[in-house]
Amino acid sequence: MAPLKAPGSDGYHTLFFQNQWDFIGGDVCHWVKGIFAGRQIDQELNNTLIVLIPKKENPEDFSQFRPISLCSVLYKLIMKVIANRFKVIFPKLISQEQAGFIAGHNISDNIILAQEVIHSMRCKRKNNS
């Protein structure tokens, strides 16, 4: 995580955790293990602030803003651990043919395959007529 990205509702940057890890690392690891053991994430840490950043000076409508989500570093940490765990099991759960939203897969490959199948079927139909 980038050290100085905008902090979440708790106000702590990633840099704080990096600089203070010797003091708080044990507590953070204990907290993360507790979450995976079934403890609820504190409501304050689960909050996400959505902030509109203007794309240009003096914006006049919503299309001239870019929304960003500000999540706490601890929430991002939990989500990163979950995502990394899923990366290990996804190949066993998701078909090789699944293309969208899978790293290293490209949905356009499936689109081209579908077009080729349709083309082949049309050619066979013409030859049989």
C-alpha positions as CSV (number, residue, x, y, z in Angstrom):
1,M,0.0,0.0,0.0
2,A,1.2,3.5,-0.8
3,P,2.5,5.1,2.4
4,L,0.9,8.5,2.0
5,K,-2.4,7.7,0.2
6,A,-5.4,9.4,1.7
7,P,-6.3,7.9,5.1
8,G,-9.7,6.4,6.0
9,S,-12.0,7.7,8.7
10,D,-9.5,6.8,11.4
11,G,-7.0,9.3,10.0
12,Y,-4.0,6.9,9.9
13,H,-1.8,6.6,6.8
14,T,0.0,3.4,5.9
15,L,3.2,5.3,6.7
16,F,2.2,5.4,10.4
17,F,1.9,1.6,10.5
18,Q,5.1,1.2,8.7
19,N,7.0,3.5,11.0
20,Q,5.5,2.2,14.2
21,W,5.4,-1.5,13.2
22,D,7.9,-2.5,16.0
23,F,5.5,-1.2,18.6
24,I,2.1,-2.1,17.1
25,G,2.8,-5.0,14.8
26,G,2.0,-7.7,17.4
27,D,-1.3,-6.0,18.3
28,V,-2.2,-5.6,14.6
29,C,-1.4,-9.3,13.9
30,H,-3.4,-10.4,17.0
31,W,-6.4,-8.3,15.8
32,V,-6.2,-9.7,12.2
33,K,-6.1,-13.3,13.6
34,G,-9.1,-12.4,15.8
35,I,-11.1,-11.2,12.7
36,F,-10.4,-14.5,11.0
37,A,-11.4,-16.4,14.1
38,G,-14.9,-14.7,13.9
39,R,-14.6,-11.4,15.8
40,Q,-16.5,-8.6,14.2
41,I,-14.6,-5.7,12.5
42,D,-15.2,-2.5,14.5
43,Q,-17.9,-0.4,12.9
44,E,-15.6,2.6,12.7
45,L,-12.9,0.6,10.9
46,N,-15.6,-0.7,8.5
47,N,-16.7,2.8,7.5
48,T,-15.7,4.0,4.0
49,L,-15.8,7.6,3.2
50,I,-16.7,8.5,-0.4
51,V,-15.2,11.8,-1.5
52,L,-15.7,13.7,-4.7
53,I,-12.5,15.0,-6.3
54,P,-13.0,17.7,-8.9
55,K,-11.6,16.8,-12.3
56,K,-11.3,20.5,-13.3
57,E,-11.5,23.9,-11.6
58,N,-15.0,25.1,-10.7
59,P,-17.0,21.9,-11.6
60,E,-20.6,22.4,-12.5
61,D,-22.1,18.9,-12.4
62,F,-21.3,15.4,-11.1
63,S,-19.6,14.2,-14.3
64,Q,-16.8,16.7,-13.5
65,F,-16.0,14.9,-10.3
66,R,-14.0,11.6,-9.7
67,P,-15.2,9.7,-6.6
68,I,-12.6,8.0,-4.4
69,S,-13.2,5.7,-1.4
70,L,-11.3,6.3,1.7
71,C,-11.0,3.1,3.8
72,S,-8.9,2.6,6.9
73,V,-5.5,0.9,6.6
74,L,-6.6,-1.9,8.9
75,Y,-9.7,-2.6,6.7
76,K,-7.5,-2.6,3.6
77,L,-5.1,-5.0,5.3
78,I,-8.0,-7.5,6.1
79,M,-9.3,-7.2,2.5
80,K,-5.7,-7.8,1.1
81,V,-5.3,-10.9,3.2
82,I,-8.7,-12.2,2.0
83,A,-7.9,-11.4,-1.6
84,N,-4.5,-13.2,-1.4
85,R,-6.2,-16.3,0.1
86,F,-8.7,-16.3,-2.7
87,K,-6.0,-16.1,-5.3
88,V,-4.8,-19.5,-4.2
89,I,-8.2,-21.2,-4.4
90,F,-9.7,-19.4,-7.3
91,P,-8.0,-21.6,-10.0
92,K,-9.7,-24.6,-8.4
93,L,-13.1,-23.0,-8.2
94,I,-13.3,-21.1,-11.5
95,S,-13.4,-22.7,-14.9
96,Q,-10.6,-22.0,-17.3
97,E,-13.2,-20.6,-19.7
98,Q,-14.1,-17.8,-17.2
99,A,-12.4,-14.7,-18.6
100,G,-13.9,-11.6,-17.1
101,F,-12.5,-10.2,-13.8
102,I,-9.7,-12.9,-13.6
103,A,-6.1,-11.7,-13.6
104,G,-4.3,-12.9,-16.7
105,H,-7.5,-13.8,-18.5
106,N,-8.9,-11.6,-21.2
107,I,-12.6,-11.5,-22.0
108,S,-11.9,-10.5,-25.6
109,D,-10.5,-14.1,-26.1
110,N,-13.9,-15.5,-25.3
111,I,-15.6,-12.9,-27.6
112,I,-13.4,-14.0,-30.5
113,L,-14.0,-17.6,-29.7
114,A,-17.8,-17.0,-29.8
115,Q,-17.5,-15.2,-33.1
116,E,-15.5,-18.0,-34.6
117,V,-18.1,-20.6,-33.4
118,I,-20.9,-18.6,-34.9
119,H,-19.0,-18.1,-38.2
120,S,-18.2,-21.9,-38.3
121,M,-21.9,-22.7,-37.7
122,R,-23.0,-20.4,-40.5
123,C,-20.5,-21.9,-42.9
124,K,-21.7,-25.4,-42.1
125,R,-25.3,-24.3,-42.6
126,K,-24.4,-22.8,-46.0
127,N,-22.6,-26.0,-47.1
128,N,-25.5,-28.2,-46.0
129,S,-28.0,-26.1,-48.0
